[in-house]
């Protein structure tokens, strides 16, 4: 093992050296390693290898140098002379030539370890960052979904334009009618996701999906073992069955093969496991771990028109395009009202009951808006690489200058332009490939870090990784970089070559003006690109700042939360209410607790309810509304069930009327409403005392009217960046009377001075004391809840910020580099000026002006480009315009400052020039 | 005044000393130097072999057949050449003269004991 490792390390040494040393070299190395381990133990393994490697590199360097000192000029003379007879002898000669180029390149890079190291590291950073971002782009955007022929899978949703719902669920009758009558799909399956209490030890709460028997065949995935769901499983009276995900099977059941036909406890019901899905199977990136049959009661189908809770996935028939499917859907929408005698069917109409459906590729829906963001990131990181390249090109030009003697000599010996070009490109490629190798390592590490820090910021993160496409991308990037790199100095050599030959050896060997223009151009481009990135990052940072400044409507400091879910089988409505009250009492008794409450929806990001709500003062329509109908549709976005003390514990101010009080628990049904609801439904009247109720009278249930007793401040429920929806608050204690049920899932909210770490185990104990089978889920502070809600914008802001910082740094280094070079080149002039009496400030001004002019040109170009390009950021911005004058001004200020610092150091050094020394040397 | 030979690099001197009374291969030289110096002078493999090559090129040592029949897997043995022995002795004398000076000036007290 060690011998094999050392054999690899020893490759650094020249071959002839290794051959001469023979096997004794390896023996000696092993003896050294053994001794080190004996003396220092485990640490010795590390120090031993470090010293062995140091010894190898040191010796190898010494060997090369010793050889170079003697053979330097002879080496490339020999290179050309050897090559002479080989010219024009086809592929073999070319390969031989390449091998020689490679050897010569490696040697010349070894001779300048500083240059080589800086170049490789800079490039590796650029290539690594590009590889990391590209592997995200690849996994999330480019790679097809993990189903067979996934491009034929479509996501089918409904719409309620009058309520502002662009992609809404589909109701069971709509699903069945569309499934049976459409012409475009091979099959359509329906699903609804939630989560279940799984009776394992400790109790867990995996994400679950209720799926129609068609869903898995539609996706084209069969269970790994066991069977899929059948039509019999989907009958409401059928015995409960479940299919496990591979991951859950492994984690909770140890991957036991005898799990099939065994019963597991799901929501306190014995449920038979009939199958296990293959690893990684999921729907819509929901991380579903347990699958159950979707039971639809076909007897009461027509009564379920108002309950939209299904998403549909369809597989297009072979040869049917998305456009054809959409056209077919329009035909359906037109025929639907005639085939089904009901006012609530999908249709496209100019009236209020407009309720069309839409078809989108499943992949587009899974990825959503993140595509733009990732494209922006990829562009940003590409710019960083360009800036790095510009810097390194500058470095290479400087190096080419110092090597002009060598080039001249080789040209004189008969090396063609092509020969020199090949040599330079080989150098560029060797550097770039070395950098790409290191860069891939950086990318792997960076990616892991990125995803572990921000697991929720992106969809499909499980599919992000290095594959052949990413590696191909990196390779192509490296090759292009290598070519660009190698050829930039050649551009300049090509021009300067004949000149160089004329006065080979003299200091002003090459045409200075052209070279200076090229280098200045590179700096301008660098600065412009950096400005572009910094503007982009500035906009995102401002936008994120605005997001964090948004008044969420409640006070989240020292507030923590967890949720419990009471399975219906064990907890009917009356027991639920009792449970929440007992739990609240227990929590209230914990140390430092100031208030306890519960709510079924957790701000600032919760699913919408969109419950039909009958307002007493708005006349109900039977049939289509008149053309000039202006009243809003009677529907409320959020029905928030809470316990007594909600507004007080959450710190939500009551704007008008009063909040819930103790007598309300047993009293007449009452609700609180938010300001958005008042603005929508009570623009012309006082809401206090007005009445409303859940839904329109359906079936036999007659729900009671509820009286509005107060108006509270708006709370963000649909996301921090979204406008506030209409919301009403009802007491769960009244739930049985006003809605026929109390929610089985509640978020407990506790305000306490005690730190969360102390509270968390106490929360667990409190719940376990009441019912040890109940899992606690999503236990965290409200600060974390809000943090999760902004995970994606934060992810983008941080990444773009890092890239912009990197760009700024590189541009500063580039500016610094060119000015240092300028100073070195004009030493003589500066010396003469100083000898003639110019004072320091004159010299300072002379150099600074040059640098600042370059930076300002770059800045202006960058600002211009950003005006054109930041529009791409528009969808990612919040309360900031792409042309935000404050950001542009701020960025300009930062750039000028950075440029000033980068210019000042070389300029100041120029003032230290001793005219005597300079003049004597010339 | 006879030209004083240039001092030998200390690790060369150590390596030559190791070969003074017997033929050794690289690993043997390494161990000998290590033991004599009480673990203070360590020759790392690449450095050791580079210096062996330089010593050989300077004709101070020469490769010889080892005690066993040479095979592809067996290490090479080295022997001190006459020139090597001479240089080694010169270096020892040079050092001895220095030690005498040190004694004369009472840096060292009696022969053989140092103030380590």
Interface residues (C-beta under 8 A of the other chain):
Chain A: X10 X13 X17 X20 X21 X22 X23 X24 X25 X26 X27 X28 X29 X31 X32 X35 X51 X52 X55 X56 X58 X59 X60 X62 X63
Chain B: X25 X26 X27 X30 X31 X34 X42 X43 X44 X45 X46 X47 X48 X49 X50 X52 X53 X73 X74 X75 X76
